[in-house]
Structures are given as structure tokens and as C-alpha cells.
Amino acid sequence: MAEPRPTQNENQTLLPNGMLAPDFTLPADDKQKISLHDFIGRPVVLIFYPADWSSVCGSELTIFNEVLSEFKKHNAQVLGISVDNVWSHIAFSRSINLTFPILSDFEPKGQISKIYRAYNDQNGFSSRALYLIDAKGVIRWSYLSPILENPGVDEVLHELETISEQSLEWHPSMNSQQDAHV
Amino acid sequence: MFKTKLKTSPNENDHHLGDLQSTATLIEYGDYQCSHCRSLVFTIDNLVRHFKNNFCFIYRHFPLHTIHPMAEMAAIAAEAADKQGKFWPMHYLLFQDGKNISEETIISCAEKLNLQMETFKGDLTKLELIEKVHTDFTEGMRSGVNGTPTLFLNGVRYNGLLDYDILKQAIEHLQRPKNFLTFLS
């Protein structure tokens, strides 16, 4: 059976670079909740994806899983987020042997996806979006992918390497926004 | 959309069918336990038969070990067979086994090809061959390979259907230099 074809919102724009990433707390499974602020001091890659069990989402998460060691070299945490419930996430994660958490943005449905402007109302689930958040919680890079296209890891990894190289350099937006965060 | 371009150009270290200087070059990043790659074998084979001249097919390894636990060993086995001049026969045999690949079936493939078995078994653990597979993977990842199979046509990632007629048409366009840019745009 063919997969349903989701629509692409051509006017969708993600949160801007330089902004403090909105904090959130979401369930990772039936016992554990994960918050963005758990990772202050480490870069975070957020992968918003449409749905567990879709072939493109499976490929996308698999490629991140395959090269997780590359992200760990930069002490970065990778987190997947979709509107599926935790039981779906648990089964999906096991089916492709994921070793990073996928978070359930299930109730209220898509709340965090909407805050990150990654939600697609027409489809009723998240678009395919990547965010790179630096160790101080600032959005440094984002990408909204065509929904049927797996963006791969090379661009986000390249950006992560760039911010790792810059991590000892002073960055004006960081100081002011870090103050606002306190 | 990312402009995904190949980081490593075709070179003599590549496993290739056809002349590396051909006008049209198709590179596949594949995994021996991937069912889509397996389906593509027949399509590629037909393309290679159809384009006798001015077309080159290159295969590079991209074993997804987290979902295909034997894919990396299979890739190393293909490299070990290559040391005895049997890369392509091993390549086809491994794809025949697909998801059922095991250490036993790899040995059985090598026996079918009449490889010198002691040498073959020794080569399976050779660092040089393991590194070749890892290099293919890393360079693929850096070139925008996002799963298997991923194809590059003249260095640009091909995102179209894996259909014989569509690929044939794409290659024919590339073989006519004046159409090269219009096809990509």
C-alpha cells in the first residue's frame, strides 16, 4: 500500500538563528521525561519529523543513528521529536535500533512543534525540520526540508563542527541572550 | 533543498564497470543487506548492458550497521574478493543472499567463486580493507548520502525514482553535454 502523500507548506519559516531555543519537557518513554535544559553546556540537534513508521522518517533517523559517534565527538545530544505517542515511539525505536531518544509531542498534540514553527496544520503533524542549538541554548542553524526528502546529516554536522571551532570565541548574541535566560 | 554534491570524484580505487572518463557516471552508495539496493541490481545491470560506451557505473559501500548487522562484513568480503579479482561476482552473490547474509553464506559465496579460502578468510580482518569500507561510508555521509541506495549522476545526488526508463533517460541527457544543465535545473 502506498504511503499517503503529505503536503508542503511553502510559507512555513522556522525560528530565527540567534534566538534562545524555547525550553520544553517531553516524554521519551513511559517512564522518562527529557527537557531541553538538561543539555545546557552541550550542543543539541533537534530532529522534528512527521511520523514514526514512514519510510523517509525511518531513513532519516537511521542515518543519524549510524553516525551518532560523529555527534558525540562534539559532545552533542541528538533528539528526535514527533507527534506520535510513546508506545509508538518505543516500538519504532526498537525496530530500527535507535540509540538516541525520540520524544513524544503527543499531548497537547504538536505543542512543541508549533512553538518551534515546525508544525504543519494541514497534515496534522510536524514538517521535517532540523535545529542546531549551541551549548548556551541559542539556535545557531535550522533547516526545513522538503517533507518527502531525507536531509541527511552532512549539513548539520558541518554546522556543528563550525560552532565547535567557534566555541571559545566571544559571540555578542550569546552574552545578552544568556542573561535574558536567567 | 541542499545542493548535495559528491566530495570524492570517481577514481581508480573505485569499483567500476565502464570507462572512468565516460561522459555519464552513475555512483551508487549501497548496502548488501538493503532490499532496495538488491532490487536496484537488476536495473543497474540492464543500464550497464544498454550503455555499452560512454557510461560508467561505480559502487561504493555504505553499510548501515545499526539496522543491517552483517552489511559491513559483507562489504569487507566484497573487498576481500576484489583482492583475488572477483569483486563483481562477489557483489552479485552477496545481493542474492540479501537479508540472509551470515558468516556462513559469505564463506559459501567465496567457495562458489573458487577463491583461495585461507587468503580470503585472512583478508576479512585486514585493516586496509576495513578502512576502505569506512572511508567509503564517511565520504558518502559527507556527500549527502542519506540512506541506501543513494545515487549520484555526474556528481550530483539523484533524487528521482529508481526506475530503469527514468534512469536511462537521465543518463542519455548527461551523455549530451548541451543538455547537462537543463536536466539538472
Interface residues (C-beta under 8 A of the other chain):
Chain A: S59 E60 T62 I63 N65 E66 V67 E70 I96 N97 L98 T99 Y143 S145 P146 E149 N150 P151 G152 V153 D154 E155 L157
Chain B: M1 F2 T4 L64 H65 T66 I67 M141 R142 S143 G144 V145 N146 G147 N159
